[in-house]
């Protein structure tokens, strides 16, 4: 994708927080707090934290307004999204992550977007007292459900909309997707444990199925790894190709093992 974009004259900046590849992607810049040689003092930023740092740099470089573009957002106005993304990414809430989430929670409690208010309503949450646990177990699963069960566009639209009516409809849509995601994940966990019944004490749990939804493979692998305290991979078989996710438990570096 990056090579195609480059060939068409598009400059692409990549922001990420995952383990970087040995060969950098062919982009004009890669923004990553943990790159070799990086002097950034906090290498554990979530993906959203890295994106926020790029947004901060752009806002400070370009100034409060640009001709024909209207006023730029205030940095602080983005912190509610940074808090949600940081908690959802399950990164350590230490150092700068902790500071960003603390300030983002304050914004969520006092100046929530219409979409987040609507999402909190369907989740029966009191945003005035929202906590990181509420994000992890109520808001984030509903936002993630859209992409897991189809297109992630409704999740993008709900955090951007200024229309309360649209926000309510999108919140109901995400609630339905979350119910479907929950049912699909439970069914897939049951199927995986039945198929692995005689191998659940093995060193590595490996489940391949043409039935498991691609969007829930990570959830199923995570459940297997946490329940049985073993690294696990769950793949969806599509013809001659298998795609999926792997998860591990504390103390076992799955990337190094692979």
N, C-alpha and C positions, 0 to 999 in steps of 0.2 A: 504493500500500500504506500509506504514512504517513497519507494523508488518511482512508483507511478506518479505520485504527487510531484516529486522533484522533476521528472521528465516533462511535466506540464507547467513547469515554472512556478510551482507553489513552494513557499518556504514553510517548513513544519518544525514546530518546537515540541519536543516530547517531554512531558513531566511524568514522573513515576516514583515509586518507593520500593518496588520489588527488587530481588537480587539482580543486579545488572548483568547482562551478558558480557562475555569476554570481548566481543566485537561490538562497539557502539552502533546503534541504529543509524541509518543514513539520513539524519536530520540536521538542520542548521544549528540546533542546540539541543542538549539533553540536560534538563534540570532535575537533579537528584541529590538529595542531601547526603547520601552515602556512597557516592562515587569514589573510586580510589584517588587519593590526593585532595579530596574535598576538605576545606577548612571550616565548613559549617559546623557549629557546635552541637547540633542536635540531629543525629542521623536517623532517628526513629520516627520522623514525621510520617503521618498517614498520607495516602495519595492526595487527599483533599488538602492537606496541609502544604504539600509541595505546590499544588495548583494555586493555593492562596498566596504563597510567597511570590509566585510569578505575577498574580493580580496586583499585589502590593507594589511590586517594582514598576509595573506598567502605569498604575495610578499615580505614583510619585513622579515618574518620568514625564508623563503626558499632561499632568496638571488636572485641575478640577473640571475643566470643560474643553471640548475640542470643537472647532468650527463645524457646524452642521450636524454634530453628533449628540447635542444636548448635554446635560450635566452628567458627570461620571458618578458612580455610586461611592458612598463613603466606605472606607475600609471596614469600619466597625459593622456596617450593615450586612456584611458577608459572614460574620462570625457564627450566626445560627447554623448555617449550612456546614461550616467548618466543624462545629461541635458534633453535629449529627454524623458527618462522614468519618470523623476521627473515632468516635465510639463504635460505629458500625464496622470499621476496619479492624477492630480488636487489637489496636496497637497499645503498648504500655502507656498508661495515663501518668507519665512522669515528665519532668522538665517542661519543654515548650508545649508538648501535647496537653499537659495538665492546665497550663495557663490558657491556651486557646479554648479548651472545653469549658473552663470556668467562666470565661468572658462570653462564650457562645451561649451557655445556659442562661446567663443574665439577660441576654438579648431575647432568647426564646421566651423567657418569662414575661418580658415587658413590651416587646414590639414584634410579636410573631407575624409572619406572613399570612395572608388569608388562607392559603393552601395548607399551611401547617396547623392553623387553628381548626380547619375542617377535618384534617386527618386526626388531630387530637380528639375531636368530638366523636368520630366513629370508633376510636380506640378507648373512649371513655376516660380520657386523661385530663387532668387539671394542669394546663400549661403554666399557670402562675406558680406551681410548685414542681415543675418537671425536673427529673433527675437523670443521671446517666443510665440508670437501670430502665427508666421509661423509654429512653432512646433505644437502648439495646433490645428490649423485648416488646416494644409497641410501635414506635415510629419507624425505626430502621427496617424491620421485617416487612412492613407494609410498603415502604418505598422500594425495597428490593424485589418484592413479589412481582411487580410489573415486568421487569426484565427476565425474571426466572420463568415466568409463564408465557412470555411472548415478547412484546416490544416494551422497552424502558421509557418510551416517550411520555406516557401519563405521569410518571414520576418526575420527569423534567418539567412538564407543564404545571404540575401542582405547586412546585416551589417557585415558579415564575409568575403565575397568574395574579392579577390584581382584582379579579372578579369573584366575589363571594359565591355566586350561583355556580359558576364553573368550578370553583374550588370544591363545593359540596358534591357535585356530580363526579369529579375526579376522585374524591375521597371514597365515595361509594364504590367506584370502579376498582380502586386499589384494595378495598376491603374484600371484594369478591375474589380478586386475584390472590390475596393472602390466604383466604379459605381454601382455594384450589391448591395453592402451594403447600399448605399444611397437609392436606389429604394426600397429595402426590408423594410428599416426602415420607409420610408414615407408611404408605403402601410400599414404597421402594425400600425402606429400611427392613420391613418385614420380609420382603422377597429376598433381599441380600442376606439376611441372617439365616433364612431357610436354606439358601443355596450354599452358604458357608458353614452350615451346622457342624460338619465333621472336621472343620479346619479353623475354628474360631480361636484355638490356642496356638496357631502357627505364628511365625515371626512377622508375617506381612499379610494383611487381608486384601485380597484382590478380587473384585466382582465386576463382571462384564455382562451387560444385558442389552437387548434391543428394545426393552420396554421402559427402562428408567428414563425420565425426562432429563435432558441435558442441563436444564436450569437447576435441578435439585441434586446433581451428582456430588457437589461439594458439601451440601447439607448431609447427605447420606454417609459420605466418607468421614465427615466430622463426627457424626453420631457413632459410627463403628469404632473410630479411633478413641473416642472418649469413653465409650462403654467397655471396650475390651482392652484398652491401654496398649494398642498396637498401631503402627502406621497402617493406613488403609488407602486404597484407590478404588474408585467406582467409575466405570466407563460405560458410555452408551455406544453400542455397535450400530453403525450405519453402513451397510454393505461391507466393503473391505476396510473401512476406516473406523477407528474407535476414538472417541473424544470424551474427556471427563476431568475429574479432579482428584487430587490426593491430599490427605491430611495426616498430621502427625500429632504426637503428644509432647508435653514439656520434656526437654532433655534429649530429644532425638532429632538430629538435623537431617530432614528428608532430602533436601537439595544436595547435601554433601553425599548422602548414600546413593542417590541416583547418579 
